Amino acid sequence: MANQKGKAILNNPFLNKGTAFSLAERTALEIEGLLPSAVQTLEQQIEVTYAQLSQLDGRYAKNKFLMNLYNTNRILYYAVVGEHVKELLPVIYTPTIADSVREFSTDFVRPNDAVYLDVNHPESIEAVLKNASQELEQVDLLVITDGEGVLGIGDWGVQGVMISVGKLAVYTVAAGMDPRRVLPIVIDNGTNRQELLEDPNYLGNRQERKTGQEYWDYIDQFVNVAKTLFPKVLFHWEDFGRGNASVILEKYRNEVTTFNDDIQGTGVMMSAALNSVAEVTQKPVQEHTFVIFGAGTAGIGVTEQIKLEMTLNGLSEEEANKRFFLVDRFGLVTNDQENLTEGQKRFARDKAEFDGSVETLAEVIKAVKPSVLIGTSGQAGSFTKEIIEDMASFNERPAILPISNPTDLQEATAEDILTFTEGRGLVVTGSPSEPVTIGDVTYHIGQANNALLYPGLGLGIVISKASTVTDSMLSAAAHGIANFQDLSKPGMALLPPLDAVRPASKAVAMAVVVAAIKDGVATEEIKDVEQAVDNAVWKATYQN
């Protein structure tokens, strides 16, 4: 790749500097006369590019502009986003990434250096992965989706590839993961969304999703080929359907280094938020009572991770399970219901525990009187005024955390929660929320954005070359951002702001490396953890 010259170098996003090529470089690389005569610094390019970006209206228009930059000058892309991280992270990932997914086929221009695997052709997996990686230095990280459970918007087939692309971009922006050592992958397993099957512009397989043994054989073959081609690679699974995500994680977690952000990442993020809730309420996490509204992949992941914190702090598994009440579309999840997932079965309650009906969220709240209410349902407005006021009547500082995203799917707004609790509510949302002023206090709202945690977690795993991802490593990630907020200040957010994502990611990465070494799963010898993390961080600068 480094030996390219002429137009080829201008068409390579990792090598193209655009107007930053010096006159000497233009002569040596045979691109003299192929660019305007002015020579700009990277700093000048950042300023000009950001000015162009600022003229655009709407996040999706800005996302498309940045994706064009991503495909033409990868260094400048990361430099611009890195300079304006708080403003642009929501543009390159949640909530705007939902629009990128929805409009992928309609707006398709370039494949975005992604890998498109076809479930109908398992025999081509090896060739495809070799094609995709032939110009990369090595491959440390794969982000894989099949697009069945995208965010809160469901099955979008091959268009879910933008989740993998966006997720990897955040890895680099937040933690400095080397973008030359990663692969975004979509497994095109068709789609059950009828509007896509009927859309003449749809770019994926026009078939309903394969299930059962044929699907599992394909996943198994993919894992075996990938781990052979890329030893010690981290498999990051993203936005698989609720029936498959946990099965994949459990099946391969002891076979390869693997992580599921929907299950583990969201759970770790909420564990971090709950550590802050515990500090504010002066009540340990293991003494809180939880209602989780939305018992799908994310809801179970959140429950499992908080439960892990409880057991690490001395509760038995049985005692911890009693602290959770899961609510899904049929009301409280109980052990007499049919077709429960394995995760739901672990936390299903006995209906005999309750005298009255527990078929609605409002009824469950009244019956349980929880101190923490978490929303992972994607059901907009489901935390009603009545529910919020009930939470406030049971608790001096009720924790109400509507973390579904994108914004139009969140269970309640931060403003409503703080208004209905007269400023006593402890709030975290899944998408960005503006500060809310109640009386003399302005409340800053923490965002349960996994970008604060999974990039550092992934970087720590890659640096340590961990053979597996242990529970202690996940817990260490949650505690890695514990000291970023002064929670004694009125109105302080429960989680760090997005503009702290770089130092937060470093803290998380260091904590994860230490935990990997302590657990004996680090296969890389590391003497100075901080130095190892600093050395691994990729920087968006031009090379001569």
Rosetta blueprint (number, residue, H / E / L):
1 M L
2 A L
3 N L
4 Q L
5 K L
6 G L
7 K H
8 A H
9 I H
10 L H
11 N L
12 N L
13 P L
14 F L
15 L L
16 N L
17 K L
18 G H
19 T H
20 A H
21 F L
22 S L
23 L H
24 A H
25 E H
26 R H
27 T H
28 A H
29 L L
30 E L
31 I L
32 E L
33 G L
34 L L
35 L L
36 P L
37 S L
38 A L
39 V L
40 Q L
41 T L
42 L H
43 E H
44 Q H
45 Q H
46 I H
47 E H
48 V H
49 T H
50 Y H
51 A H
52 Q H
53 L H
54 S H
55 Q L
56 L L
57 D L
58 G L
59 R H
60 Y H
61 A H
62 K H
63 N H
64 K H
65 F H
66 L H
67 M H
68 N H
69 L H
70 Y H
71 N H
72 T H
73 N L
74 R H
75 I H
76 L H
77 Y H
78 Y H
79 A H
80 V H
81 V H
82 G H
83 E H
84 H L
85 V H
86 K H
87 E H
88 L H
89 L H
90 P H
91 V H
92 I H
93 Y L
94 T L
95 P L
96 T L
97 I H
98 A H
99 D H
100 S H
101 V H
102 R H
103 E L
104 F L
105 S L
106 T L
107 D L
108 F L
109 V L
110 R L
111 P L
112 N L
113 D L
114 A L
115 V E
116 Y E
117 L E
118 D E
119 V L
120 N L
121 H L
122 P H
123 E H
124 S H
125 I H
126 E H
127 A H
128 V H
129 L H
130 K H
131 N H
132 A H
133 S H
134 Q L
135 E L
136 L L
137 E L
138 Q L
139 V L
140 D L
141 L E
142 L E
143 V E
144 I E
145 T E
146 D L
147 G L
148 E L
149 G L
150 V E
151 L L
152 G L
153 I L
154 G E
155 D L
156 W L
157 G H
158 V H
159 Q H
160 G H
161 V H
162 M H
163 I H
164 S H
165 V H
166 G H
167 K H
168 L H
169 A H
170 V H
171 Y H
172 T H
173 V H
174 A H
175 A H
176 G L
177 M L
178 D L
179 P H
180 R H
181 R H
182 V E
183 L E
184 P E
185 I E
186 V E
187 I E
188 D E
189 N L
190 G L
191 T L
192 N L
193 R L
194 Q H
195 E H
196 L H
197 L H
198 E L
199 D L
200 P L
201 N L
202 Y L
203 L L
204 G L
205 N L
206 R L
207 Q L
208 E L
209 R L
210 K L
211 T L
212 G H
213 Q H
214 E H
215 Y H
216 W H
217 D H
218 Y H
219 I H
220 D H
221 Q H
222 F H
223 V H
224 N H
225 V H
226 A H
227 K H
228 T H
229 L H
230 F L
231 P L
232 K L
233 V L
234 L E
235 F E
236 H E
237 W E
238 E L
239 D L
240 F L
241 G L
242 R L
243 G L
244 N L
245 A H
246 S H
247 V H
248 I H
249 L H
250 E H
251 K H
252 Y H
253 R L
254 N L
255 E L
256 V L
257 T E
258 T E
259 F E
260 N E
261 D H
262 D H
263 I H
264 Q H
265 G H
266 T H
267 G H
268 V H
269 M H
270 M H
271 S H
272 A H
273 A H
274 L H
275 N H
276 S H
277 V H
278 A H
279 E H
280 V H
281 T H
282 Q L
283 K L
284 P L
285 V H
286 Q H
287 E H
288 H L
289 T L
290 F E
291 V E
292 I E
293 F E
294 G L
295 A L
296 G L
297 T H
298 A H
299 G H
300 I H
301 G H
302 V H
303 T H
304 E H
305 Q H
306 I H
307 K H
308 L H
309 E H
310 M H
311 T H
312 L H
313 N L
314 G L
315 L L
316 S L
317 E H
318 E H
319 E H
320 A H
321 N H
322 K L
323 R L
324 F E
325 F E
326 L E
327 V E
328 D E
329 R L
330 F L
331 G E
332 L E
333 V L
334 T E
335 N L
336 D L
337 Q L
338 E L
339 N L
340 L L
341 T L
342 E H
343 G H
344 Q H
345 K H
346 R H
347 F H
348 A L
349 R E
350 D L
351 K H
352 A H
353 E H
354 F L
355 D L
356 G L
357 S L
358 V L
359 E L
360 T L
361 L H
362 A H
363 E H
364 V H
365 I H
366 K H
367 A H
368 V H
369 K L
370 P L
371 S L
372 V E
373 L E
374 I E
375 G E
376 T L
377 S L
378 G L
379 Q L
380 A L
381 G L
382 S L
383 F L
384 T L
385 K H
386 E H
387 I H
388 I H
389 E H
390 D H
391 M H
392 A H
393 S H
394 F H
395 N L
396 E L
397 R L
398 P L
399 A E
400 I E
401 L E
402 P E
403 I L
404 S L
405 N L
406 P L
407 T H
408 D H
409 L H
410 Q L
411 E L
412 A L
413 T L
414 A H
415 E H
416 D H
417 I H
418 L H
419 T H
420 F H
421 T L
422 E L
423 G L
424 R L
425 G L
426 L E
427 V E
428 V E
429 T E
430 G L
431 S L
432 P L
433 S L
434 E L
435 P L
436 V E
437 T E
438 I E
439 G L
440 D L
441 V E
442 T E
443 Y E
444 H L
445 I L
446 G E
447 Q E
448 A L
449 N L
450 N H
451 A H
452 L H
453 L L
454 Y H
455 P H
456 G H
457 L H
458 G H
459 L H
460 G H
461 I H
462 V H
463 I H
464 S H
465 K L
466 A E
467 S L
468 T L
469 V L
470 T L
471 D H
472 S H
473 M H
474 L H
475 S H
476 A H
477 A H
478 A H
479 H H
480 G L
481 I L
482 A L
483 N L
484 F L
485 Q L
486 D L
487 L L
488 S L
489 K L
490 P L
491 G L
492 M L
493 A L
494 L L
495 L L
496 P L
497 P L
498 L H
499 D H
500 A H
501 V H
502 R H
503 P H
504 A H
505 S H
506 K H
507 A H
508 V H
509 A H
510 M H
511 A H
512 V H
513 V H
514 V H
515 A H
516 A H
517 I H
518 K H
519 D H
520 G L
521 V L
522 A E
523 T L
524 E L
525 E L
526 I L
527 K L
528 D L
529 V H
530 E H
531 Q H
532 A H
533 V H
534 D H
535 N H
536 A H
537 V L
538 W L
539 K L
540 A L
541 T L
542 Y L
543 Q L
544 N L
